[in-house]
């Protein structure tokens, strides 16, 4: 579908009366950016050919302005312009068809025209009007001869003149449309630049060669330095202790054409160091790869996180001490009451398990272990062997949130202690196989005991079993089923991944 600029004014129609006012017409002319079209190669080809087609020594693309008519392209004439009052084209542009003057000395309109009685001694003139798509008269494509032509133009020449006048207007319309599109792009870029400069972040782009080809105004406002040209130019404003990890990771991501994220301390223009995070992503196109990134101040959040970590470590230490004190008291009381020895041992083991789960959930251990497999491995480590045959753990792993670690610890502690008392762990060759499978947002955890003593379902459920079921359903929003096989217990937990 053609845009309005590419739709020509209907052939054979005179200019629109509303567009013939001088102010309106001149504003339309200005939209074409005529200065850039002087001696335009395409227009020059047209005038050269029209001159030969019409067997005329002069051919012009003439645009009529307020004070002059200017010749964007010309063949056979040195002048680039003549005064507006002497213009033949000012008359031709108002006509619906080509205006033909067979002998200017015999035409009342032109007999005293300086261009007729003087240089270039016009006697014959034929001009096809140039009319904008909205109907404004602009000028004409014309041919001139110094001799009169009573016969005028042949039909072929007249048709050719009109065809090439239409070609001139196509060239002008394309020029106007390009200017409009360029202006729109420039306006859009300016709006985008204003938006990016107003962000509280530093924003930048990087070429495929690693050069910074754009940095928003926020960089200078925050850092108080000139725009960086390369990544190494940032070294002066990044804390030296952060250089090695930051630049090593950045160049690695850059070489692999992978997204990058890194935290570092950035020096502000007041001399203070503040924590910041940078995100950079590669964007691929037909012309290659470019990088776009931001630097965001996270100092307040970073300090708050440090404070929370300090508080968490303090609370963890205190809670572990509480578990230890309670465990010690239970042990002491067990010595005073022999009949509670078994219960005390179980309770003490449970407290130790909860302590391990709490330490794990509060990140006292390596953060990379903060997963379901890591938690299970930590809790059941005392029951395994070096060969890995007695206890195996396989399948899909998922992260564990701190709120889920304690209820999960209770479940696996109950399964493990019962297994040690009555199941596979009570036998030398007994084995437990744990598998995990994630599907459709839920995880199935299967506990299978092998090579243990035969197990049967108890007539009544004990407190531990009821506690486990309540924990799974109430705190983990899941389900637990048990199957008692000749080879051992098979317990299946089904829990939403989001609940872990």
C-alpha positions as CSV (number, residue, x, y, z in Angstrom):
1,X,0.0,0.0,0.0
2,X,1.4,3.4,-1.0
3,X,1.9,6.1,1.5
4,X,0.4,9.5,0.8
5,X,3.7,10.8,-0.3
6,X,4.0,8.2,-3.0
7,X,0.5,8.8,-4.5
8,X,0.8,11.2,-7.4
9,X,-1.5,14.1,-8.2
10,X,-4.1,12.8,-10.8
11,X,-2.9,13.5,-14.3
12,X,-4.9,16.1,-16.2
13,X,-6.1,17.8,-13.0
14,X,-5.2,21.4,-12.3
15,X,-3.7,22.2,-8.9
16,X,-6.0,22.3,-5.9
17,X,-7.2,26.0,-5.4
18,X,-6.6,25.7,-1.6
19,X,-3.0,24.8,-2.3
20,X,-2.2,27.7,-4.7
21,X,-1.8,30.4,-2.0
22,X,1.8,31.5,-1.9
23,X,2.4,30.8,1.8
24,X,0.9,27.4,1.5
25,X,2.8,26.5,-1.7
26,X,6.1,27.7,-0.3
27,X,5.7,25.6,2.9
28,X,5.1,22.6,0.7
29,X,8.2,23.4,-1.4
30,X,10.3,23.6,1.8
31,X,9.3,20.0,2.7
32,X,11.4,18.6,-0.2
33,X,14.7,20.0,1.1
34,X,15.6,21.2,-2.4
35,X,19.1,22.3,-1.7
36,X,20.2,18.7,-1.5
37,X,18.7,18.0,-5.0
38,X,20.7,20.5,-7.0
39,X,22.4,18.7,-9.9
40,X,20.8,15.5,-8.7
41,X,22.0,12.7,-11.0
42,X,18.6,11.2,-11.6
43,X,17.0,14.6,-12.4
44,X,20.0,15.4,-14.6
45,X,19.5,12.3,-16.6
46,X,15.9,13.3,-17.1
47,X,16.7,16.8,-18.4
48,X,19.4,15.4,-20.8
49,X,17.1,12.8,-22.2
50,X,14.1,15.2,-22.5
51,X,16.3,17.7,-24.4
52,X,17.1,15.0,-27.0
53,X,13.6,13.7,-27.1
54,X,12.1,17.1,-27.8
55,X,15.1,18.2,-30.0
56,X,15.4,21.3,-27.8
57,X,18.7,22.9,-26.8
58,X,17.6,23.5,-23.2
59,X,15.7,21.4,-20.7
60,X,15.1,22.3,-17.1
61,X,13.6,21.0,-13.9
62,X,12.4,24.3,-12.5
63,X,10.9,25.0,-9.1
64,X,9.2,28.3,-8.5
65,X,10.0,30.0,-5.2
66,X,9.0,33.4,-3.8
67,X,11.7,35.5,-5.4
68,X,13.2,33.2,-8.0
69,X,12.8,30.1,-10.0
70,X,15.6,27.6,-9.4
71,X,16.8,24.9,-11.7
72,X,17.5,21.7,-9.8
73,X,18.7,20.0,-13.0
74,X,19.5,21.6,-16.4
75,X,20.7,20.8,-19.8
76,X,22.0,23.5,-22.2
77,X,21.9,26.4,-19.7
78,X,24.6,27.7,-17.3
79,X,22.3,29.7,-15.0
80,X,21.0,28.0,-11.8
81,X,18.2,30.5,-11.3
82,X,16.3,33.4,-12.8
83,X,14.0,36.0,-11.2
84,X,10.5,34.9,-10.3
85,X,8.7,37.7,-12.4
86,X,10.3,36.4,-15.6
87,X,9.3,32.8,-15.0
88,X,7.4,30.9,-17.8
89,X,7.1,28.0,-15.3
90,X,5.1,30.1,-12.9
91,X,2.4,30.0,-15.5
92,X,2.9,26.4,-16.6
93,X,2.6,25.0,-13.1
94,X,-1.0,26.2,-12.8
95,X,-2.1,24.3,-15.9
96,X,-3.6,20.8,-15.9
97,X,-1.7,19.9,-19.2
98,X,1.6,21.0,-20.6
99,X,1.7,24.6,-21.5
100,X,3.1,25.2,-25.0
101,X,4.2,28.6,-26.2
102,X,5.0,28.3,-30.0
103,X,6.5,31.8,-30.3
104,X,7.0,34.0,-27.2
105,X,7.2,37.2,-29.3
106,X,3.7,36.6,-30.5
107,X,2.3,35.9,-26.9
108,X,1.0,38.9,-25.0
109,X,2.2,37.3,-21.7
110,X,5.8,37.0,-22.7
111,X,6.6,39.3,-25.6
112,X,8.4,41.8,-23.4
113,X,9.9,39.3,-21.0
114,X,13.6,39.9,-20.4
115,X,14.3,36.2,-21.1
116,X,12.7,36.6,-24.5
117,X,14.1,39.9,-25.6
118,X,17.5,39.1,-24.0
119,X,19.5,36.1,-22.9
120,X,18.7,33.2,-23.4
121,X,16.3,34.5,-26.1
122,X,13.4,32.2,-25.5
123,X,11.1,31.8,-28.5
124,X,9.6,28.3,-27.9
125,X,8.6,26.9,-24.5
126,X,6.9,23.7,-23.5
127,X,6.4,22.9,-19.8
128,X,4.6,20.0,-18.0
129,X,3.4,21.1,-14.5
130,X,5.0,19.6,-11.4
131,X,2.2,19.3,-8.8
132,X,2.6,17.8,-5.2
133,X,0.6,14.9,-4.0
134,X,-1.7,17.3,-2.1
135,X,-2.2,19.5,-5.1
136,X,0.3,22.3,-4.6
137,X,1.9,23.8,-7.8
138,X,5.7,23.6,-7.6
139,X,7.1,24.3,-11.0
140,X,7.6,22.5,-14.3
141,X,9.7,20.2,-16.4
142,X,10.3,22.3,-19.5
143,X,12.1,22.5,-22.8
144,X,13.2,25.8,-24.5
145,X,14.3,26.7,-28.0
146,X,15.6,29.9,-29.4
147,X,13.5,29.4,-32.5
148,X,9.8,29.5,-32.8
149,X,7.9,26.2,-33.4
150,X,4.6,26.7,-34.9
151,X,4.0,23.0,-34.9
152,X,4.8,22.8,-31.2
153,X,5.6,19.2,-30.0
154,X,4.7,15.9,-31.6
155,X,2.3,13.7,-29.7
156,X,5.2,11.4,-28.7
157,X,7.2,14.4,-27.4
158,X,4.3,15.8,-25.5
159,X,3.5,12.4,-23.9
160,X,7.2,11.9,-23.1
161,X,7.4,15.3,-21.4
162,X,4.4,14.3,-19.2
163,X,5.9,10.9,-18.4
164,X,9.2,12.4,-17.4
165,X,7.4,15.1,-15.4
166,X,5.8,12.3,-13.4
167,X,9.3,10.8,-13.0
168,X,10.5,14.1,-11.6
169,X,7.7,14.1,-9.1
170,X,8.4,10.6,-8.0
171,X,12.0,11.6,-7.3
172,X,10.7,14.6,-5.3
173,X,8.2,12.5,-3.4
174,X,10.8,10.0,-2.4
175,X,13.0,12.8,-1.2
176,X,10.2,14.3,0.8
177,X,9.3,10.9,2.3
178,X,12.9,10.2,3.3
179,X,13.2,13.6,5.0
180,X,10.0,12.9,6.9
181,X,11.1,9.4,8.0
182,X,14.5,10.8,9.0
183,X,12.9,13.5,11.0
184,X,10.6,10.9,12.7
185,X,13.6,8.7,13.5
186,X,15.6,11.7,14.9
187,X,12.6,12.7,17.0
188,X,12.2,9.1,18.3
189,X,15.9,8.9,19.0
190,X,15.8,12.2,20.9
191,X,12.8,11.0,23.0
192,X,14.6,7.7,23.7
193,X,17.8,9.5,24.6
194,X,15.8,11.8,26.9
195,X,14.2,8.8,28.5
196,X,17.4,6.9,29.0
197,X,19.2,10.0,30.4
198,X,16.3,10.4,32.9
199,X,16.8,6.9,34.3
200,X,18.5,6.6,37.7
201,X,20.8,4.0,36.1
202,X,23.9,4.3,34.0
203,X,23.1,2.9,30.5
204,X,25.5,2.1,27.7
205,X,26.0,0.2,24.5
206,X,29.1,-1.6,23.2
207,X,30.1,-2.5,19.7
208,X,31.2,-6.0,18.6
209,X,34.8,-4.7,18.9
210,X,34.3,-3.9,22.6
211,X,34.1,-0.1,22.1
212,X,31.5,1.9,24.1
213,X,29.6,3.8,21.4
214,X,27.0,5.3,23.8
215,X,26.9,6.2,27.4
216,X,24.0,8.1,28.9
217,X,24.3,11.4,30.8
218,X,23.8,9.6,34.1
219,X,27.4,8.3,33.9
220,X,28.9,11.8,34.1
221,X,26.5,12.9,36.8
222,X,27.3,9.9,39.0
223,X,31.0,9.3,38.3
224,X,32.1,12.8,37.3
225,X,34.3,11.6,34.5
226,X,34.4,11.5,30.8
227,X,32.6,8.8,28.9
228,X,34.6,5.5,28.7
229,X,35.7,4.2,25.4
230,X,36.7,0.7,26.4
231,X,36.0,-1.6,29.4
232,X,39.5,-0.9,30.8
233,X,38.5,2.8,31.1
234,X,36.3,1.8,34.0
235,X,39.2,0.7,36.1
236,X,39.7,4.2,37.5
237,X,36.2,4.2,39.0
238,X,35.9,0.6,40.1
239,X,37.4,-0.5,43.4
240,X,40.8,-2.2,42.8
241,X,39.7,-5.2,45.0
242,X,36.9,-5.9,42.5
243,X,39.0,-5.6,39.3
244,X,40.1,-9.2,38.9
245,X,36.7,-11.0,39.4
246,X,34.8,-8.3,37.5
247,X,37.0,-7.9,34.4
248,X,37.8,-11.7,34.2
249,X,34.1,-12.5,34.2
250,X,33.3,-9.7,31.8
251,X,35.9,-10.6,29.2
252,X,34.8,-14.3,29.5
253,X,31.2,-13.4,28.8
254,X,32.2,-11.0,26.0
255,X,34.3,-13.7,24.3
256,X,31.5,-16.3,24.6
257,X,28.8,-13.7,23.6
258,X,26.8,-14.5,26.7
259,X,24.9,-12.2,29.1
260,X,26.9,-10.8,32.0
261,X,26.0,-9.8,35.6
262,X,28.4,-8.6,38.2
263,X,28.6,-6.6,41.4
264,X,31.3,-4.1,42.2
265,X,32.1,-0.9,44.1
266,X,31.8,2.2,42.0
267,X,33.5,5.5,42.9
268,X,31.1,8.4,42.9
269,X,32.0,12.0,42.1
270,X,32.0,12.9,45.8
271,X,34.7,10.3,46.4
272,X,32.5,7.7,48.1
273,X,32.4,4.0,47.1
274,X,29.0,2.5,46.6
275,X,28.0,-1.1,45.6
276,X,26.5,-1.4,42.1
277,X,25.3,-4.2,39.8
278,X,25.8,-4.3,36.1
279,X,23.7,-6.3,33.6
280,X,24.9,-6.6,30.0
281,X,23.1,-8.6,27.2
282,X,24.3,-9.3,23.7
283,X,21.8,-8.5,20.9
284,X,22.5,-10.1,17.5
285,X,21.4,-8.7,14.2
286,X,22.2,-9.1,10.5
287,X,25.1,-6.6,10.8
288,X,26.7,-8.4,13.8
289,X,26.4,-8.3,17.6
290,X,26.0,-5.3,19.9
291,X,25.9,-5.2,23.7
292,X,23.5,-3.2,25.8
293,X,23.9,-2.7,29.6
294,X,23.1,-0.9,32.8
295,X,24.8,-0.1,36.1
296,X,22.4,0.2,39.0
297,X,23.2,1.4,42.5
298,X,22.4,-1.4,45.1
299,X,24.5,0.0,48.0
300,X,21.5,0.4,50.3
301,X,20.2,-3.1,49.5
302,X,23.7,-4.5,49.8
303,X,24.2,-3.0,53.3
304,X,20.8,-4.1,54.4
305,X,21.7,-7.7,53.2
306,X,24.9,-7.6,55.2
307,X,23.0,-6.5,58.2
308,X,20.4,-9.3,57.7
309,X,23.2,-11.8,57.3
310,X,24.9,-10.6,60.5
311,X,21.6,-10.9,62.3
312,X,20.8,-14.3,60.8
313,X,24.3,-15.6,61.9
314,X,23.7,-14.4,65.4
315,X,20.2,-15.9,65.6
316,X,21.6,-19.2,64.1
317,X,24.3,-19.3,66.7
318,X,21.8,-18.7,69.5
319,X,19.3,-21.3,68.2
320,X,22.0,-23.9,67.8
321,X,23.0,-23.2,71.4
322,X,19.4,-23.7,72.5
323,X,19.3,-27.1,70.7
324,X,22.6,-28.1,72.3
325,X,21.4,-27.1,75.8
326,X,18.1,-28.9,75.4
327,X,19.9,-32.0,74.1
328,X,22.3,-31.9,77.1
329,X,19.4,-31.6,79.5
330,X,17.6,-34.5,77.9
331,X,20.8,-36.6,78.2
332,X,21.1,-35.7,81.9
333,X,17.5,-36.5,82.6
334,X,17.9,-39.8,80.8
335,X,20.5,-40.8,83.4
336,X,18.1,-40.1,86.2
337,X,15.2,-42.1,84.6
338,X,16.2,-45.4,83.0
339,X,12.8,-46.1,81.7
340,X,12.9,-43.1,79.4
341,X,16.2,-43.9,77.9
342,X,14.8,-44.9,74.5
343,X,12.5,-41.8,74.3
344,X,15.4,-39.5,75.3
345,X,17.7,-40.9,72.7
346,X,15.1,-40.4,70.0
347,X,14.3,-36.9,71.2
348,X,18.0,-36.0,71.3
349,X,18.6,-37.3,67.8
350,X,15.6,-35.4,66.6
351,X,16.9,-32.2,68.1
352,X,20.3,-32.7,66.5
353,X,18.6,-33.3,63.1
354,X,16.6,-30.0,63.5
355,X,19.8,-28.2,64.4
356,X,21.5,-29.5,61.2
357,X,18.5,-28.6,59.1
358,X,18.5,-25.1,60.6
359,X,22.2,-24.6,59.9
360,X,21.6,-25.7,56.4
361,X,18.6,-23.6,55.7
362,X,20.2,-20.4,57.1
363,X,23.1,-20.7,54.7
364,X,25.7,-21.4,57.3
365,X,26.9,-24.0,54.8
366,X,28.0,-23.4,51.2
367,X,25.2,-21.7,49.3
368,X,25.7,-24.2,46.5
369,X,24.4,-26.9,48.8
370,X,21.0,-25.2,49.3
371,X,19.1,-27.9,47.4
372,X,16.9,-30.8,48.3
373,X,19.6,-33.3,47.5
374,X,22.0,-31.3,49.6
375,X,19.6,-31.3,52.6
376,X,18.9,-35.0,52.3
377,X,22.5,-35.8,52.0
378,X,23.4,-33.7,55.1
379,X,20.6,-35.3,57.2
380,X,21.2,-38.9,56.2
381,X,25.0,-38.8,56.1
382,X,25.4,-40.9,59.3
383,X,23.5,-43.8,57.7
384,X,25.5,-44.1,54.5
385,X,28.8,-45.8,53.8
386,X,31.9,-45.0,51.7
387,X,30.8,-47.2,48.8
388,X,27.5,-45.4,48.4
389,X,25.7,-48.7,48.2
390,X,23.9,-48.4,51.5
391,X,22.2,-45.1,50.7
392,X,21.7,-43.7,47.1
393,X,20.1,-40.5,46.0
394,X,19.3,-39.8,42.4
395,X,17.0,-37.7,40.2
396,X,15.9,-34.1,39.8
397,X,17.2,-31.6,42.3
398,X,15.4,-28.4,43.3
399,X,16.2,-25.4,45.6
400,X,15.1,-25.5,49.2
401,X,13.8,-22.5,51.0
402,X,14.5,-21.9,54.6
403,X,10.8,-22.2,55.6
404,X,10.7,-25.8,54.1
405,X,14.0,-27.1,55.5
406,X,12.7,-27.9,59.0
407,X,9.5,-29.8,58.0
408,X,11.5,-31.7,55.4
409,X,14.1,-32.6,58.1
410,X,11.4,-33.9,60.3
411,X,10.0,-36.2,57.6
412,X,13.4,-37.7,56.6
413,X,14.5,-38.0,60.2
414,X,11.4,-40.0,61.0
415,X,11.9,-42.2,57.9
416,X,15.5,-42.8,58.7
417,X,15.1,-43.6,62.4
418,X,12.3,-46.0,61.7
419,X,14.4,-47.6,59.0
420,X,17.3,-47.9,61.5
421,X,15.0,-49.5,64.1
422,X,12.8,-51.7,62.0
423,X,13.8,-51.5,58.3
424,X,16.7,-51.8,56.0
425,X,19.2,-49.8,58.1
426,X,18.8,-52.4,60.8
427,X,20.4,-55.0,58.6
428,X,24.1,-55.1,57.6
429,X,23.3,-55.4,53.9
430,X,20.2,-53.2,54.0
431,X,19.9,-50.4,51.4
432,X,17.7,-47.3,50.9
433,X,17.2,-45.9,47.5
434,X,15.8,-42.3,47.2
435,X,14.7,-40.9,43.8
436,X,13.3,-37.5,43.0
437,X,11.3,-36.7,39.8
438,X,10.0,-33.2,38.8
439,X,7.0,-33.1,36.4
440,X,4.4,-30.4,35.8
441,X,5.5,-28.2,38.7
442,X,5.4,-31.0,41.3
443,X,8.2,-33.2,42.7
444,X,7.7,-36.9,43.6
445,X,10.2,-38.2,46.3
446,X,10.3,-42.0,46.5
447,X,11.9,-43.7,49.6
448,X,12.5,-47.4,48.9
449,X,14.0,-49.8,51.4
450,X,15.7,-53.0,50.2
451,X,17.2,-56.2,51.8
452,X,15.7,-55.4,55.2
453,X,13.5,-57.4,57.5
454,X,9.9,-58.0,56.4
455,X,7.7,-55.0,57.4
456,X,4.0,-54.9,58.0
457,X,1.6,-52.0,58.5
458,X,0.9,-51.4,62.2
459,X,-2.6,-51.7,63.4
460,X,-2.5,-48.2,64.9
461,X,-0.3,-45.3,63.7
462,X,2.3,-44.0,66.2
463,X,2.9,-40.4,67.1
464,X,5.8,-40.1,64.7
465,X,3.8,-41.3,61.7
466,X,1.0,-39.0,62.5
467,X,3.4,-36.1,62.9
468,X,5.0,-36.8,59.5
469,X,1.7,-36.9,57.7
470,X,0.6,-33.7,59.4
471,X,3.9,-32.1,58.5
472,X,3.6,-33.1,54.8
473,X,0.0,-32.0,54.4
474,X,0.0,-29.0,56.7
475,X,3.4,-27.4,56.2
476,X,4.4,-28.7,52.7
477,X,1.0,-28.8,51.1
478,X,1.7,-32.3,49.8
479,X,0.8,-35.9,50.3
480,X,2.4,-39.0,51.7
481,X,1.6,-42.7,50.9
482,X,3.2,-45.8,52.4
483,X,3.5,-49.3,50.9
484,X,4.7,-52.2,53.0
485,X,6.4,-54.8,50.7
486,X,8.3,-58.0,51.6
487,X,11.5,-56.2,50.6
488,X,10.8,-53.1,52.8
489,X,8.9,-49.9,53.1
490,X,8.2,-47.7,50.0
491,X,7.1,-44.2,51.0
492,X,6.1,-41.7,48.3
493,X,5.9,-37.9,48.9
494,X,4.3,-35.7,46.3
495,X,4.8,-31.9,46.9
496,X,4.5,-28.8,44.7
497,X,7.9,-27.5,43.8
498,X,6.8,-24.0,45.0
499,X,6.2,-25.4,48.4
500,X,9.8,-26.6,48.9
